[in-house]
Amino acid sequence: MLSYSTLTEHTSSAVLDLVFSREPELVSNVKIVENLGTSDHNMVSFSIHHEQNNFVNTRQIRDYNKGDYQSIREELKQTDWNVCMSGKTTECWNNF
């Protein structure tokens, strides 16, 4: 564990701002920087080193707000459903 004083006035020996890591090599560049507003503490800046697995989303997401619903309605009106849906279930499904 690394610790640094973050008080602007060193009137206390308490350490209030900490960076914890199970693996110290994952944390580097620990710096004490300027005050945060009117606080008597300084900000702590540090870098974290880790590997990130890139996730490739292959799921297709449709934007139904952009659908041409008027054309779909017209196409459905022009379909002869009696002819399309006559016969066995498999035939009807293939016609559809």
C-alpha positions as CSV (number, residue, x, y, z in Angstrom):
1,M,0.0,0.0,0.0
2,L,1.3,3.4,-0.9
3,S,0.3,6.4,1.2
4,Y,0.9,10.1,0.8
5,S,-0.3,13.1,2.8
6,T,-3.1,14.9,1.1
7,L,-3.5,17.7,3.6
8,T,-2.6,21.2,2.5
9,E,-1.5,22.0,6.1
10,H,0.3,19.2,7.8
11,T,-1.4,19.6,11.1
12,S,-2.7,16.0,11.3
13,S,-1.0,12.7,10.9
14,A,-4.2,11.0,9.7
15,V,-4.2,9.5,6.2
16,L,-7.7,9.9,4.8
17,D,-7.2,9.4,1.0
18,L,-6.1,6.0,0.0
19,V,-5.7,3.9,-3.2
20,F,-6.1,0.2,-2.5
21,S,-5.0,-2.6,-4.9
22,R,-4.4,-6.3,-4.4
23,E,-1.7,-6.0,-7.0
24,P,0.5,-2.8,-6.5
25,E,1.8,-3.0,-10.1
26,L,-1.7,-2.1,-11.3
27,V,-1.5,1.4,-9.8
28,S,1.1,4.0,-10.8
29,N,1.6,7.7,-11.2
30,V,0.1,8.5,-7.8
31,K,0.2,12.3,-7.6
32,I,-1.2,14.8,-5.1
33,V,-2.7,17.7,-7.0
34,E,-4.4,21.0,-6.1
35,N,-7.2,21.5,-3.6
36,L,-10.8,20.5,-4.4
37,G,-12.7,23.7,-4.0
38,T,-12.4,25.0,-0.5
39,S,-11.5,21.7,1.0
40,D,-8.3,21.4,3.2
41,H,-7.5,18.2,1.3
42,N,-5.8,17.9,-2.1
43,M,-7.0,15.6,-4.8
44,V,-5.3,12.3,-5.5
45,S,-4.6,11.4,-9.2
46,F,-3.4,7.9,-10.2
47,S,-3.3,5.5,-13.2
48,I,-4.8,2.1,-13.2
49,H,-3.3,-0.5,-15.6
50,H,-5.6,-3.3,-16.6
51,E,-6.5,-5.4,-19.7
52,Q,-9.9,-5.0,-21.2
53,N,-11.5,-7.7,-23.2
54,N,-13.2,-6.1,-26.2
55,F,-16.8,-7.2,-26.5
56,V,-18.2,-7.5,-30.0
57,N,-22.0,-7.3,-30.0
58,T,-23.3,-9.3,-32.9
59,R,-26.9,-8.9,-32.0
60,Q,-28.9,-7.1,-34.6
61,I,-31.1,-4.3,-33.2
62,R,-33.9,-3.0,-35.4
63,D,-35.1,0.6,-35.3
64,Y,-38.8,0.1,-35.7
65,N,-39.4,3.9,-35.7
66,K,-37.9,4.0,-39.2
67,G,-40.2,1.3,-40.6
68,D,-42.2,2.1,-43.8
69,Y,-45.4,0.9,-42.3
70,Q,-47.6,2.4,-45.1
71,S,-45.8,0.2,-47.7
72,I,-46.2,-2.8,-45.5
73,R,-50.0,-2.2,-45.1
74,E,-50.3,-1.8,-48.9
75,E,-48.4,-5.0,-49.5
76,L,-50.6,-6.9,-47.0
77,K,-53.8,-5.5,-48.6
78,Q,-52.7,-6.8,-52.0
79,T,-52.1,-10.3,-50.7
80,D,-54.8,-12.9,-51.4
81,W,-54.7,-14.5,-48.0
82,N,-57.2,-17.2,-49.0
83,V,-54.8,-18.6,-51.6
84,C,-51.8,-18.0,-49.4
85,M,-53.2,-19.8,-46.4
86,S,-54.8,-22.8,-48.1
87,G,-53.2,-26.1,-47.8
88,K,-51.1,-27.8,-45.2
89,T,-49.4,-25.8,-42.4
90,T,-45.9,-26.2,-43.9
91,E,-47.1,-25.0,-47.3
92,C,-48.9,-22.0,-45.7
93,W,-45.8,-21.1,-43.8
94,N,-43.6,-21.3,-46.9
95,N,-46.1,-19.1,-48.9
96,F,-46.1,-16.5,-46.1
